[in-house]
């Protein structure tokens, strides 16, 4: 259907067009309170068409993508809708990229694609058994996706690939009176998780749960605070939003005018790597036919580059960085793939699993006389995130006294400004890991505001 669409668009749209076709097969297994709750498979497919006509851009999408004539008969109406959208669209000097060689990259793993529903259920059962403990309830979710993508444009560029992804998550609940404790963790990748990865997931949850069973009084004041890889979200979100070319164009990025300047701790570097093997976000090209690559965003604390799709790049008079992402019915937007935070002291290869589960805090506790370890905050992502200021109650945090975790704290909040904190990093941990699409270690900051509630 894409070929027919572009053939018609070549004649009907004077500025050219591009199109994306994607099919997603999804299998979900869910255990609730220790029992199998759901096991189902779904499939969806669709086509997104973007045209440039008379200087304006229009977009249309459809899920009527059957093979042969069944799909081709929808090409002309889809083009008509895209052209009608362009009449009301914005003027953009959009240039579709020419053909280019694509980097070799394995994104499809047969073991994941061929795993039966029974095998996925077995993985869930195994996690349930290993996480079971007196007085606790366990939930487990497993999602497996197999996708096929084709993208092409009227300039002659085209590419297609298949991909697999598997995510496994588990949470353990303990309800004792008015105290509700939830400890969760997960892992994801392009292939089925190894036995060692599942064992590390179980060890991570159990260690954090053991530390959380004892409740202690929260500290108060400005103090050392360790943010675990999962707990870093409140500090990472403002930075990644500010490094988006869309935010720079809108004039809301605090980093928009700081390219080439030392803004963060000189030990910190940040990249987005669409070519990272085995990650669900990896791909040989983006959804606009731009070849994928590794993009350096921050190098040794210096703002190096922003991410762009074709439209934001055209408006900024820049080049696309290969970060175009689109659904079936919307226009492309710039979006990250695999965000990687590293420091000068890193010795672990990015993505490599640790030989054994590391202690909570990544080896940063020893010199802390009184402080906090933050694993999860409430309300992250709400409000004016890009501004950098945050104030969040803790969902899961631990008090550190004399270099040891003494228990879980409740009724406390952590506040600060992400940009200011990234300027004064005390040190980085040795426990870097993937949490979703982000690779990062635990990070210790001095002088973070902690308040009792």
C-alpha positions in Angstrom: 0.0 0.0 0.0 2.9 2.4 0.7 4.1 2.1 -2.9 0.7 2.9 -4.3 0.3 5.8 -1.8 3.6 7.4 -2.8 2.9 6.9 -6.5 -0.3 8.8 -6.1 1.3 11.4 -3.9 4.1 12.0 -6.5 1.4 13.3 -8.8 -1.0 14.9 -6.3 1.4 16.7 -3.8 3.8 19.2 -5.3 6.2 19.0 -2.3 6.4 15.3 -2.0 5.3 12.8 0.7 6.4 10.1 3.1 4.6 7.2 4.5 4.9 4.6 7.3 3.3 1.2 7.7 3.6 -0.7 11.0 2.1 -3.9 12.3 2.3 -4.7 16.0 1.5 -8.1 17.5 1.3 -8.0 21.3 1.1 -10.8 23.9 0.3 -9.9 27.5 0.4 -12.1 30.5 -0.7 -10.7 33.9 -0.7 -12.2 37.4 -2.7 -10.4 40.0 -2.4 -11.2 43.7 -0.5 -14.4 42.8 -2.9 -15.8 40.3 -3.1 -15.7 36.5 -5.4 -12.8 35.7 -5.1 -12.4 31.9 -3.3 -13.9 29.0 -4.1 -12.5 25.6 -2.7 -11.6 22.1 -3.7 -8.7 19.9 -2.7 -7.4 16.5 -3.0 -4.0 14.9 -1.7 -2.4 11.8 -1.9 1.0 10.1 -0.5 3.5 7.6 0.5 7.1 8.2 0.8 9.4 5.2 2.3 12.9 5.3 2.3 15.3 2.3 3.7 18.7 1.5 1.5 20.6 -0.9 1.6 24.3 -1.7 4.1 24.8 1.1 1.9 23.3 3.8 2.1 19.9 5.5 -0.9 17.6 6.0 -1.2 14.2 7.7 -3.7 11.3 7.5 -3.8 7.8 8.8 -5.8 4.6 8.5 -6.0 1.1 9.9 -7.6 -0.2 6.7 -4.4 -1.8 5.5 -5.4 -5.2 4.1 -3.2 -6.8 1.5 -3.6 -6.5 -2.3 -6.6 -4.6 -3.6 -8.1 -4.5 -0.1 -5.4 -2.1 1.0 -4.7 -0.3 -2.3 -8.3 0.8 -2.6 -7.9 3.0 0.5 -4.8 4.8 -0.9 -6.6 7.4 -2.9 -9.0 8.4 -0.1 -6.1 8.5 2.4 -4.2 10.9 0.0 -7.3 13.1 -0.3 -7.6 13.4 3.5 -3.9 14.2 3.8 -4.2 16.9 1.1 -7.3 18.3 2.8 -5.2 18.4 6.0 -2.5 20.3 4.2 -4.9 23.1 3.3 -5.2 23.9 7.0 -1.7 22.9 7.9 1.3 25.0 8.7 3.9 26.3 6.2 7.1 24.3 6.6 10.1 24.1 4.2 10.1 20.3 4.7 12.7 18.4 2.6 12.4 14.6 2.5 15.8 12.8 2.9 17.3 11.1 -0.1 18.3 7.4 -0.2 21.1 6.5 2.2 22.8 3.4 3.4 21.4 2.1 6.7 23.6 0.8 9.6 23.5 -3.0 10.2 21.6 -3.7 13.4 19.9 -6.8 14.8 16.4 -5.8 16.2 14.6 -9.1 15.7 15.2 -12.1 18.0 13.5 -15.3 17.0 13.6 -16.7 20.5 11.4 -13.9 21.7 9.1 -13.9 18.7 8.6 -17.7 18.9 8.1 -18.0 22.6 4.8 -19.6 23.3 2.1 -18.2 25.6 2.7 -21.2 27.9 6.4 -20.3 28.1 5.6 -16.7 29.1 3.2 -18.0 31.7 6.0 -20.2 33.1 8.3 -17.2 33.5 5.5 -15.4 35.4 4.9 -18.4 37.6 8.6 -18.7 38.4 8.8 -15.1 39.5 5.7 -15.5 41.7 7.3 -18.5 43.4 10.6 -16.7 44.0 9.0 -13.5 45.3 6.4 -15.1 47.5 6.7 -14.3 51.3 4.5 -14.3 54.3 2.1 -11.3 54.5 2.8 -10.1 50.9 0.9 -10.1 47.6 2.7 -10.3 44.3 1.8 -9.0 40.8 3.7 -9.9 37.7 3.3 -8.6 34.1 5.0 -9.8 30.9 4.5 -8.1 27.6 6.0 -9.4 24.3 5.8 -7.3 21.1 6.7 -8.3 17.6 6.7 -5.4 15.1 7.2 -4.9 11.4 7.9 -1.5 10.0 8.2 0.0 6.5 8.9 3.6 5.8 9.5 5.3 2.4 9.3 8.7 0.7 8.9 10.2 -2.8 12.7 11.2 -2.7 13.5 7.5 -3.1 14.5 6.7 0.5 13.1 3.5 2.0 13.7 1.0 4.7 12.1 -1.8 6.6 12.9 -3.9 9.7 11.3 -6.3 12.1 11.8 -6.0 15.9 11.0 -7.8 19.1 10.7 -6.5 22.7 10.0 -8.2 26.0 9.2 -6.4 29.2 8.9 -8.1 32.6 7.8 -6.3 35.7 6.9 -7.4 39.3 5.6 -5.6 42.4 5.3 -6.9 45.9 2.6 -5.4 48.2 2.6 -5.5 52.0 -0.4 -3.9 53.8 -0.1 -3.6 57.6 -2.7 -1.4 59.1 -2.4 2.0 57.4 1.0 1.3 56.1 0.9 0.3 52.4 4.4 -0.8 51.1 4.9 -1.4 47.4 8.3 -2.5 46.0 8.5 -2.9 42.3 11.1 -3.4 39.6 11.3 -4.5 36.0 13.5 -5.3 33.0 13.1 -5.1 29.3 15.0 -5.9 26.1 14.8 -7.1 22.6 15.0 -10.8 23.6 13.7 -13.0 26.3 15.4 -12.3 29.7 18.1 -14.7 30.8 17.8 -16.7 34.0 20.5 -14.5 35.5 18.6 -11.4 34.6 15.4 -12.8 36.3 17.4 -13.8 39.3 18.8 -10.2 39.6 15.3 -8.8 39.3 14.2 -11.0 42.2 17.3 -10.1 44.3 16.7 -6.4 43.7 13.1 -6.5 44.9 13.9 -8.7 47.9 16.8 -6.5 49.0 14.7 -3.4 48.8 11.8 -5.0 50.5 14.0 -6.3 53.4 15.3 -2.7 54.0 11.8 -1.3 53.9 10.2 -3.5 56.5 11.6 -1.3 59.3 10.1 2.3 59.4 12.4 5.0 60.8 11.9 8.8 61.3 12.7 10.8 58.2 15.7 13.3 58.3 15.1 17.0 57.8 17.2 19.7 56.2 19.9 20.0 53.5 21.8 16.7 53.3 23.4 14.1 51.0 20.8 12.3 48.9 21.4 9.3 46.7 19.1 8.8 43.8 19.0 5.2 42.5 18.8 4.6 38.7 15.0 4.4 39.0 14.8 7.4 41.4 16.7 9.7 39.0 13.5 10.3 36.9 12.8 13.7 38.6 16.3 14.9 37.7 16.5 13.4 34.2 13.1 14.5 32.8 13.8 18.2 32.8 17.2 17.7 31.1 15.8 15.4 28.3 12.9 17.7 27.7 15.2 20.7 27.5 17.4 18.9 25.0 14.5 18.4 22.6 14.7 20.7 19.5 10.9 21.2 19.8 11.3 22.8 23.2 14.2 25.0 21.9 12.0 26.2 19.0 9.1 26.9 21.5 11.5 29.1 23.5 10.9 27.1 26.7 14.1 25.2 27.0 16.5 26.5 29.7 19.3 25.0 27.6 18.3 26.5 24.2 20.9 29.2 24.2 23.6 27.2 26.0 25.0 25.0 23.2 28.7 24.8 23.6 28.6 25.9 27.2 29.7 24.1 30.3 26.3 23.6 32.0 26.7 20.4 34.0 29.3 18.6 36.1 32.4 18.0 33.9 32.3 14.3 34.6 28.8 13.8 33.1 28.0 12.8 29.5 24.7 12.1 27.9 24.0 10.3 24.6 21.0 8.9 22.8 21.9 5.7 21.0 19.4 4.2 18.5 22.0 1.5 17.6 22.3 -0.1 21.0 22.0 -3.9 20.4 19.2 -5.6 22.2 17.2 -2.6 23.3 13.5 -2.1 22.4 14.1 1.5 21.2 16.8 0.6 18.7 16.2 0.8 15.0 18.2 1.1 11.7 16.2 4.2 10.6 13.6 6.5 12.2 10.0 7.0 11.1 11.0 9.6 8.5 13.7 7.6 6.6 16.6 9.2 8.4 19.3 6.6 9.2 19.8 6.0 12.9 23.0 6.9 14.8 24.5 7.6 18.2 23.8 11.3 19.1 26.0 13.0 21.7 23.8 15.4 23.7 26.1 16.4 26.6 29.8 15.8 26.5 31.7 16.3 29.8 29.1 18.7 31.0 29.0 20.8 27.8 25.7 21.0 25.9 26.6 19.5 22.5 23.4 18.9 20.5 19.6 18.8 20.5 17.4 16.1 19.0 15.4 16.9 15.9 12.9 15.3 13.5 12.5 16.7 10.0 10.0 19.4 10.8 11.7 20.8 13.9 15.1 20.6 12.0 13.6 22.6 9.1 12.2 25.3 11.5 15.5 25.5 13.3 17.6 25.5 10.1 19.3 22.4 11.3 19.6 18.7 10.3 17.4 15.9 11.5 19.2 13.8 14.1 17.1 10.7 13.2 14.7 11.1 16.1 11.4 11.2 14.1 8.7 9.1 15.7 5.1 8.8 14.7 1.9 6.9 15.3 -0.8 6.0 12.8 -2.9 9.2 13.1 -0.5 11.9 14.2 2.4 13.8 12.6 6.0 12.9 13.5 7.6 14.3 16.7 11.2 14.2 18.0 11.5 11.4 20.5 14.4 9.6 22.3 15.4 6.0 21.7 18.0 4.8 24.4 19.3 7.6 26.7 22.6 6.8 28.2 24.2 8.7 31.2 27.9 8.0 31.8 30.6 9.5 33.9 34.4 9.7 33.6 34.7 7.1 36.3 32.6 4.4 34.5 34.4 1.1 33.9 31.4 -1.0 33.1 30.5 -1.4 29.4 27.1 0.1 28.7 24.4 -2.6 28.8 26.6 -5.3 30.3 25.0 -7.0 33.3 26.8 -7.0 36.7 28.3 -10.3 37.7 26.2 -10.2 40.9 23.5 -7.9 42.2 25.1 -4.8 43.8 24.1 -3.4 47.2 21.4 -0.8 47.1 23.0 2.6 46.5 25.8 1.4 44.2 28.5 1.6 46.9 27.9 5.3 47.8 26.7 4.9 51.4 30.0 4.5 53.2 30.8 8.2 53.9 27.3 9.4 54.6 26.7 10.1 58.3 23.0 11.1 57.8 21.2 11.2 54.5 18.5 9.7 52.3 18.4 7.2 49.5 15.6 7.8 47.0 14.2 5.0 44.9 10.8 6.4 43.9 9.1 9.7 44.1 5.4 10.6 43.8 4.2 13.0 41.1 7.2 12.9 38.8 6.3 14.3 35.4 3.6 16.6 36.6 3.7 20.4 36.4 6.3 22.5 34.7 8.9 19.8 34.5 11.2 21.5 32.0 11.8 24.4 34.4 13.8 22.0 36.6 12.3 22.8 40.0 10.8 19.8 41.8 9.2 19.0 45.1 7.9 15.5 45.5 6.8 13.3 48.4 8.7 10.0 48.6 7.1 6.8 47.6 10.0 4.6 48.5 13.1 6.0 50.3 15.5 4.9 52.9 17.4 6.7 55.7 21.2 6.4 55.7 23.0 6.7 59.1 26.7 6.1 59.6 27.1 4.5 56.2 24.2 2.1 56.5 20.5 1.9 55.6 18.6 1.9 58.8 15.1 1.7 57.4 12.3 3.1 55.3 11.1 6.7 55.7 7.5 7.9 55.3 6.0 11.3 55.2 9.0 13.1 53.7 9.5 15.2 50.6 12.5 16.0 48.4 13.0 19.3 46.7 15.5 21.1 44.5 16.3 22.2 41.0 17.6 19.6 38.6 19.9 21.9 36.6 21.5 23.2 39.8 22.0 19.7 41.2 23.6 18.4 38.0 26.2 21.1 38.4 27.3 19.7 41.8 27.4 16.0 41.6 29.2 14.5 44.6 29.9 11.1 42.9 28.5 8.4 40.7 27.7 4.9 41.8 28.9 1.6 40.3 25.5 0.2 39.7 24.5 1.5 36.3 21.6 -0.4 34.8 18.7 0.0 32.4 15.5 1.3 33.8 13.1 1.5 30.9 14.9 3.3 28.0 17.5 4.9 30.3 20.9 3.6 31.3 22.3 5.3 34.5 24.0 4.6 37.8 22.9 5.8 41.2 24.1 9.4 41.8 24.9 11.2 45.1 24.2 14.9 45.5 25.1 17.0 48.4 22.9 19.6 50.0 19.5 18.4 48.7 16.5 19.7 50.6 14.6 17.0 52.6 11.5 18.0 54.6 9.3 16.0 57.0 5.6 16.2 56.1 
